[in-house]
């Protein structure tokens, strides 16, 4: 925890140093602002537990964004922090720290490079996870085609609530991943369509996990992706086939179709948004190769004026572990309303019903209502 905060502070210093250097070179930012958000409300069953008690919820968050571009060079950085607090005897607080720094430049008339550094620390749903990654990408255009390749190094620490220890593990599990991804895309007025293949090597830094099992593995993941736009319709998404083969028989081979897609289109005065995703994350859960999450959401938004909008949504989430027959399904339906009070102040409200159904347990229903106030400070 202390190391995570130190890393975040060090990167923060780097961020503002780069911002000052960019400004000193005479490249004013196209975007430079801070958003402060305070949220308060009530959740009738924040743990989605049978017989669970209600709790007030208070949240605070801050987001910083800086973006500048000059003479073919670009710098973009964002930082964010969020924390949610409930009644101390009902649910533990959740929090998130994150940052992303991206620099890019042209390498001649047809080539470009982009370097991205990212950090994320999150505590939620019985999981403490920290991820730091550094990725270098190079691309070159050949008429309407674009060839690219990226190399990424990622470090990750995970600690999850475990029934064997009646709480979190005594120490976090640490993983290192190296990934190489070549690809080819076809671009045009319609958007972009392409293919790529990610090849990864994952190692457990202690050699064995807390049960003495070997989680080291090779992964291959071919992708098909597309970004399309026209006549008010926009689609972006990808589908891939992940194959993970472990070094020994402690864990079996894993294969799964994964996807991430978003579609928006107008329907008269309403804008409709649809999205769906299936993704996997590393886990420390015994006998499980991965944590698998599937989500979908449908949302319809109606603008009442330039300063006000209301939307209705339905969202489904299923979290499961490959191997053991354990999952949690959550269905949420609700209404969001937003009103811009001034050029830099926005009020938002959410009212929703949530139904959760764990494996082998009784379904539960909860109601949620929150009010949020966001203040934007323009730093340009």
C-alpha positions in Angstrom: 0.0 0.0 0.0 2.8 2.4 0.9 4.8 1.5 -2.2 1.7 2.1 -4.3 1.2 5.6 -2.9 4.9 6.4 -3.3 4.8 5.3 -7.0 1.7 7.4 -7.6 3.4 10.5 -6.0 6.6 9.9 -8.0 4.6 9.7 -11.2 2.6 12.8 -10.3 5.8 14.8 -10.0 6.9 13.4 -13.4 3.6 14.4 -14.9 3.7 18.0 -13.7 7.4 18.3 -14.7 6.5 17.2 -18.2 3.6 19.6 -18.3 5.8 22.5 -17.3 8.4 21.5 -19.9 5.8 21.3 -22.6 4.5 24.7 -21.7 8.0 26.1 -21.6 8.5 25.0 -25.2 5.6 27.1 -26.3 3.0 24.3 -26.9 -0.2 25.5 -25.0 -2.4 22.5 -24.1 -5.6 21.8 -26.0 -7.1 20.4 -22.8 -6.0 21.1 -19.2 -8.5 20.8 -16.4 -9.3 19.2 -13.1 -12.7 17.7 -12.2 -13.7 17.4 -8.6 -16.7 15.1 -7.8 -18.6 14.7 -4.5 -21.3 12.1 -4.3 -23.7 11.1 -1.5 -26.6 8.7 -1.3 -28.1 5.5 0.1 -27.8 1.8 -0.8 -30.3 -0.6 0.8 -27.9 -3.6 0.5 -24.4 -2.7 -0.5 -23.1 -6.2 0.0 -25.9 -7.9 -2.0 -26.2 -10.3 0.9 -29.3 -12.2 2.1 -30.6 -10.2 5.0 -28.1 -7.4 4.3 -28.4 -4.1 6.0 -28.6 -0.7 4.3 -26.0 2.0 4.4 -25.3 5.6 3.4 -22.6 6.0 0.8 -20.3 8.9 0.4 -17.8 9.2 -2.5 -15.1 11.7 -3.6 -13.1 11.8 -6.7 -10.6 13.9 -8.7 -9.6 13.7 -12.3 -6.8 15.6 -13.9 -6.3 15.8 -17.7 -3.5 17.5 -19.7 -3.2 17.2 -23.5 -0.9 19.2 -25.9 0.4 18.8 -29.4 2.9 20.7 -31.5 5.0 20.0 -34.6 4.0 16.3 -34.8 4.7 15.7 -31.1 1.9 14.9 -28.6 1.7 14.6 -24.8 -1.3 13.3 -23.0 -1.6 12.5 -19.3 -4.4 11.8 -16.9 -4.5 11.1 -13.2 -7.5 10.0 -11.1 -8.4 9.1 -7.6 -11.7 7.9 -6.2 -12.9 6.6 -2.8 -16.3 5.3 -1.6 -17.2 5.0 2.1 -20.0 3.1 3.7 -21.0 2.4 7.3 -17.9 0.9 8.9 -19.8 -2.1 10.3 -21.5 -2.9 7.0 -19.0 -2.7 4.1 -15.3 -1.9 3.7 -14.5 1.2 1.7 -13.4 1.0 -1.9 -10.8 3.1 -3.6 -8.9 3.6 -6.9 -5.7 5.4 -7.9 -4.8 5.6 -11.6 -2.7 7.5 -14.1 -1.8 7.2 -17.8 1.0 9.1 -19.6 1.2 8.9 -23.3 3.8 10.6 -25.6 3.8 10.3 -29.4 5.8 11.7 -32.3 6.1 11.3 -36.1 9.0 9.3 -37.5 9.1 10.8 -41.0 6.1 11.2 -43.2 4.6 7.7 -42.9 5.7 6.5 -39.5 4.9 7.3 -35.9 5.7 6.0 -32.4 3.8 6.1 -29.2 5.0 5.4 -25.6 2.4 4.7 -22.9 3.0 4.3 -19.2 0.0 3.4 -16.9 -0.6 2.6 -13.3 -3.8 1.3 -11.6 -4.4 0.4 -7.9 -7.9 -0.6 -7.0 -9.6 -2.1 -3.9 -13.1 -3.5 -4.5 -15.2 -6.6 -4.1 -12.7 -8.4 -1.9 -9.8 -7.8 -4.3 -6.7 -5.6 -4.0 -5.0 -5.3 -7.4 -2.1 -3.1 -8.6 -1.0 -3.0 -12.2 1.8 -1.0 -13.8 2.6 -1.2 -17.5 4.9 0.3 -20.1 4.1 -0.1 -23.8 6.0 1.1 -26.9 4.1 1.1 -30.3 5.5 1.8 -33.7 3.4 2.1 -36.9 3.9 2.7 -40.6 1.5 3.6 -43.3 1.4 2.1 -46.8 -1.3 3.9 -48.6 -4.6 2.9 -47.0 -2.9 0.2 -44.9 -1.2 0.6 -41.6 1.3 -1.9 -40.1 2.1 -1.7 -36.4 3.8 -3.5 -33.6 3.9 -3.0 -29.9 6.0 -4.4 -27.0 4.6 -4.2 -23.4 5.9 -5.1 -20.0 3.4 -5.4 -17.2 3.8 -6.0 -13.4 0.8 -7.0 -11.3 0.2 -7.7 -7.6 -3.1 -9.4 -6.5 -4.6 -10.2 -3.1 -8.1 -11.6 -2.8 -10.3 -12.7 0.1 -9.7 -16.4 0.4 -11.8 -18.9 2.4 -8.6 -20.8 3.4 -7.3 -17.8 5.3 -10.7 -16.3 6.4 -9.7 -13.1 4.8 -7.0 -11.7 2.5 -3.9 -13.7 1.7 -0.9 -13.2 4.1 1.0 -11.6 1.1 0.1 -10.4 -2.4 0.8 -12.6 -5.4 3.1 -11.0 -8.0 3.0 -11.6 -11.7 5.1 -10.2 -14.6 3.9 -10.3 -18.2 5.8 -9.6 -21.5 3.7 -9.1 -24.6 4.5 -8.6 -28.3 1.7 -7.6 -30.7 2.1 -7.2 -34.5 -0.9 -6.2 -36.6 -2.2 -4.8 -39.8 -5.1 -2.4 -40.4 -7.0 -1.0 -43.4 -8.2 2.6 -43.0 -10.4 4.9 -45.0 -13.4 7.2 -44.8 -15.4 4.5 -43.3 -13.1 4.0 -40.3 -10.6 1.2 -39.7 -10.6 -2.6 -39.8 -7.7 -4.7 -38.8 -6.1 -7.9 -37.3 -3.4 -8.5 -34.8 -1.9 -11.3 -32.7 -0.7 -10.9 -29.1 1.8 -13.3 -27.8 2.5 -13.2 -24.0 4.7 -14.9 -21.4 3.4 -14.7 -17.8 5.5 -15.6 -14.8 4.7 -15.8 -11.1 7.6 -13.9 -9.5 7.9 -16.3 -6.5 8.0 -19.3 -8.8 5.0 -20.9 -7.1 1.8 -19.5 -5.7 0.7 -19.7 -2.0 -0.5 -23.3 -2.6 2.8 -24.3 -4.2 1.2 -24.4 -7.7 2.8 -23.2 -10.9 0.9 -20.5 -12.7 3.5 -19.6 -15.3 2.0 -19.7 -18.8 2.2 -18.8 -22.5 -0.7 -16.9 -24.1 -1.6 -16.4 -27.7 -4.5 -14.1 -28.6 -5.5 -13.2 -32.2 -7.7 -10.2 -32.6 -10.1 -8.8 -35.2 -11.0 -5.2 -34.6 -13.0 -2.4 -36.2 -13.9 1.3 -35.8 -16.7 2.4 -38.1 -18.7 5.7 -38.3 -21.2 7.3 -40.6 -24.7 8.9 -40.6 -24.7 9.4 -36.8 -23.9 5.7 -36.2 -20.6 4.7 -34.5 -19.3 1.2 -33.8 -16.0 0.2 -32.3 -15.1 -3.3 -31.1 -12.9 -6.3 -31.1 -13.2 -10.0 -30.9 -10.4 -12.3 -29.9 -9.6 -16.0 -29.1 -7.4 -16.3 -26.0 -5.5 -19.6 -25.6 -3.4 -20.0 -22.4 -1.1 -23.0 -21.9 0.4 -23.5 -18.5 3.9 -24.9 -18.0 2.7 -28.0 -16.1 -0.5 -29.8 -15.1 -1.3 -27.7 -12.0 -3.7 -25.8 -14.3 -5.2 -27.0 -17.5 -5.2 -25.3 -20.9 -7.6 -22.4 -21.2 -9.4 -21.2 -24.3 -12.2 -18.6 -24.6 -13.7 -16.2 -27.1 -13.4 -12.6 -25.7 -15.0 -9.5 -27.0 -15.5 -5.7 -26.4 -18.0 -3.8 -28.5 -19.8 -0.4 -28.4 -22.6 0.9 -30.7 -24.3 4.3 -30.6 -27.0 5.5 -33.0 -29.8 8.1 -33.0 -33.5 7.0 -32.8 -35.4 10.2 -33.3 -34.7 12.5 -30.3 -33.1 9.7 -28.4 -29.5 8.5 -28.6 -29.2 4.7 -28.0 -26.0 3.1 -26.7 -25.3 -0.6 -26.6 -22.2 -2.3 -25.3 -21.0 -5.8 -24.4 -17.8 -7.3 -23.2 -16.2 -10.5 -22.0 -12.7 -10.3 -20.5 -10.4 -12.2 -18.2 -8.1 -11.2 -15.3 -5.5 -13.1 -13.4 -6.7 -14.4 -10.0 -5.4 -16.1 -6.9 -8.6 -18.2 -6.4 -7.7 -21.9 -5.8 -8.1 -24.2 -8.8 -9.2 -21.3 -11.1 -7.1 -20.2 -14.1 -8.8 -16.8 -14.5 -11.5 -14.6 -13.3 -14.0 -14.2 -16.2 -16.4 -11.2 -16.4 -19.2 -10.7 -18.9 -21.1 -7.4 -19.1 -23.7 -5.8 -21.3 -25.6 -2.5 -21.1 -28.3 -0.8 -23.0 -28.9 2.9 -22.5 -31.3 5.5 -24.1 -30.5 9.2 -23.6 -32.8 12.1 -24.3 -31.5 15.7 -24.2 -34.1 18.0 -22.6 -32.0 21.1 -23.4 -28.4 22.1 -24.0 -27.9 21.9 -20.2 -30.0 18.9 -19.2 -30.3 15.2 -20.1 -32.0 12.1 -18.8 -31.3 8.5 -19.6 -32.6 5.1 -18.7 -30.3 2.0 -18.6 -30.2 -1.7 -18.0 -26.9 -3.3 -17.1 -26.0 -6.9 -16.5 -22.7 -8.3 -15.0 -21.6 -11.8 -14.5 -18.4 -12.5 -12.6 -17.2 -16.1 -12.5 -14.1 -18.3 -12.0 -13.0 -20.7 -14.7 -12.8 -24.1 -13.1 -15.0 -24.0 -10.0 -18.8 -23.5 -10.5 -18.9 -20.1 -8.9 -20.4 -17.0 -10.2 -22.3 -13.8 -9.3 -24.9 -12.3 -11.6 -26.0 -8.7 -11.1 -28.8 -7.0 -13.0 -29.2 -3.3 -12.6 -31.9 -1.0 -14.0 -32.2 2.7 -13.4 -32.4 6.3 -14.4 -29.7 9.0 -14.7 -30.4 12.7 -14.8 -27.9 15.5 -15.3 -28.2 19.3 -15.2 -25.4 21.8 -15.9 -25.8 24.5 -13.4 -23.1 26.7 -14.9 -20.1 26.5 -17.3 -18.1 24.6 -14.6 -20.7 23.0 -12.3 -22.8 19.9 -13.0 -25.5 18.2 -10.8 -26.3 14.5 -11.4 -28.7 12.1 -9.9 -29.1 8.3 -10.1 -31.9 6.0 -9.0 -31.6 2.3 -9.6 -32.7 -1.2 -8.6 -30.1 -4.0 -8.4 -30.8 -7.7 -8.3 -27.9 -10.1 -7.4 -27.9 -13.9 -7.7 -24.9 -15.8 -6.4 -24.3 -19.5 -7.1 -26.1 -21.6 -4.5 -27.6 -18.5 -2.8 -30.8 -16.7 -2.7 -31.3 -13.7 -5.0 -31.3 -10.3 -3.3 -32.7 -6.9 -4.4 -31.3 -3.5 -3.5 -32.2 0.1 -4.2 -29.7 2.9 -4.8 -30.1 6.6 -4.9 -27.2 9.1 -5.2 -26.7 12.8 -5.9 -23.4 14.0 -7.3 -21.9 17.5 -7.8 -18.9 17.9 -10.2 -16.8 21.1 -10.4 -14.5 21.6 -13.3 -11.5 23.9 -13.0 -10.0 25.0 -16.3 -6.2 25.4 -16.0 -5.5 26.7 -19.5 
